[in-house]
Amino acid sequence: KKFPYRGRMKKLILFTLTALLALALSIELPSRAFYSSQMNTYEKAIHSIDSLKQSCRTSKQDPGILFARYIDQQLIPFWIGTPWDFNGTTQIPGKGYIACGYFVTTVLRDAGVNLNRVKLAQQASETMIKSLTKMVEHYPNCSFAEFIQKIKAKGVGLSIIGLDNHTGFLYYDGKELYFIHSSYVGTGRVAKEVASSNAILQYSNYKVVGFISRDKAFIKRW
């Protein structure tokens, strides 16, 4: 039995494959110069931490809030969009892959926190959190809405959260609570998302939070 449209289908498939190949070749990947420029700017942000620490000694503002705001505004924007991978260990924002634990420890290290980036990233999230702060709370028996409200009630600041199989930051700016993490779902990249709308947070049975920016001992060591 003959199929009269077989020739047309072959041409259509060939045309489609050719178009896809042309599109792929036309996509310009970030150049080495781009990454160099990106890293230089990121390094400038890192180097500004010394002046921030100095100003914290004389400023009347809460140093914990300044620390949290610095990470959110000066470091996190560089990491947004960096691809996630379970084994990702990159130290360069936007280049390579970053696992959720390594994302947390790398950002904290770059913010001037004295820690072992690799050792902490490989530990269970609660172990990592407890090694950094004693201000740790569990949320086993409350609704998701109650959890969000309880975190906001702590006030402006940056926290580390451990979940069933994940970890990241919680940042409250006084208006909105954000979940900042290297996400293994959705886009599969580092993202800053509204916490109350995040499915990973909502459906995790296990929630442990370390309130690092509100911990005076942590900020003093920083």
N, C-alpha and C positions, 0 to 999 in steps of 0.2 A: 504494500500500500504506500502510495506516495503522499508526501506532505508538502503542499504547494508553498507553505510559508517558511519552510526550513531555511531557504536561502536568505530570506529577509531577517529571520531570527539571528542567523550567524552574523550578518552585517550589523545588526543592532547591538549584539553582544560585543563585537569587535570595536564598534564605535564607542560604546560605553567604557570598555577597558582602556581604550586610547585616551578618552577624555579624562578618566580618573588618573592615568599615568601623567598626563600633561598637568593636571592640577597638583599632583604630588610634587612634581618637579618645580612647579612655580612657587611652592610655599618656601619662603626664605627662612631658614633656621637662624636663630640668634647667633651672631658672629662672636668670635673670640674677643673682639674689641668691645662688644656689648657687655659680655660677662666681666671683662676687665674694668670697664666703667662702672658697672653695677657693684662690683666688689669694692672698688675704691670708695664709692659713696657709702657703702655699708660700713666699711672700716672707719670712715670719718664719724659715722654715728656711734660706733663702738668707742672710738677715742674720746668722744665728748662725755663719756661716763665719768671721767675723772673730775671734770669741771662740775658735773651734776652732784657728785658726792661732796665736793667742796662747798657748793651752795647749800646743800642739805644741812651742813653744820651751822650755817648762819641764818638760813631762811626760817621764817615763822610758820611756813607751810609744813604739813605733815610729810615727813620724808618717805613714808610708805606710799602715800598717794603719788608723790613725785616719781618714785621708783616704778610704780604700776603704770603711770602715764607715759613714762619714757619707753618702756617695753612696748606698750600698745601703739604709740605714735611714731617712735623712732626705729624700732627693729622689726616688728611684725609686718608692716607694709612690704618690706623686701621679701619676706617669706611667702606671702600670699601667692598661690598658684604653683608652688614647688610640688612636683609629683610625689605621691606616697608610694612606698614599697615596704613590705614587711622587714626587709633586710637593709633598708636605706640608711646611710650614715653620712650623707653629704654635709659639709660645713660651709658650703657656698650657696646662698639663697638663689633659687631659680635654676640651679644647675645640679644634675644628678637627682637622687631620690632621698627621701627622708621618712623614717619610721616615726610613729607617734611619740615614743619615748625619747628618741634622739632629738626630735623637734623641741621638746620641753627642755632637755638638759643643754642643748646647744644654745638656745635663746638665753637661758639663765646664765650660762657661762659668758656669753658675749655681753650680757648686761653687767658683768663684773662680779658675779657670784662665784666664790671659790668652791669648785666641785670637780669630781671626776666624771666627765661627760659620758664616757663609755660605760663605766661600771654602773652608774645610776640608771642609765637608759636601758640596761639589760635586766634590771631588777623588776619585781612586781611593783605595780604603781603605788600601793600602800607603803611598801618598804622604802621606795624612793621618796615619797612624801614625808614619811616620818623621819628620814635622815636629814631633812631640810628644816622642818618646823615641828614644834610641839603643839601648835594650834591646829589640831586635827579633829574633824567631826565626821561621823557616819550618819547616813540618812536612810535607814532600812524600812521604816514603817510610816512613810508619809506619801501623799499623792505627789504627782509631778508638779502640779500647780503650787502646792505647799512648799516643795523643795525650792522652786524658783523664788518664791517670796522670802523664804528663810535666808537664802544667799544674799538677796538684795538688802535684807534687813541688817546685814553685817556692815553695810556702807560701801562707799567707793573703794575699790581695790582690786588686786590681782590674786587669784588663787590657782592651785593646781588641783585637778580632779582626777580620781582614778575610777574607772568603770569596769564592767565585766571583763572586757578584753581590749581596753583602750585607755588613753590618758590625754590630757590637754590642759589648756588654761581656761579659767572663767574670769572675765573682766567686767566689772560693773562701773560704769562711768557716771552714775547718779541718775541716769534715765533708763538705760537699757542694759540688760545682762547679755554678754556675748560668750559664746563657746569658740575658742580659738584652738585649732588642732590640725594635725596632719590626717585628713580623713581617708578612711579605707572604703568609703561608699560614695555615691554621687559622682562628683568629678574626680575623686581619687587624688585630691591635692590639698595643700594647706589652705584652710579657709577660716574666715571670721564670720560666724553665723549667729543669728539671734537664738539664744539658748532655749527659749520657750517653744521654738519651732523645730528643734533638732531631734530627730528620731533616735539617734544613738543615745543621747542623754535620756530621753523619755523612756525607752524600753530597756535600759540597763537596770537590772535588779540591784546591783551593787554600786553604791556611790560613797566615796570617801573624799573629803575636801581638806586641803591644807591651806590655811589663810596666811600665805607668806608675807604679803605686804602689810598685814595688820599685826604681824608678830614682831614686837620691838626687838627681841633678841636676834631674829633673823636680819632685820634691817640694820641693827648695830654691827653685826658681822659683815654685812655687805659694805 
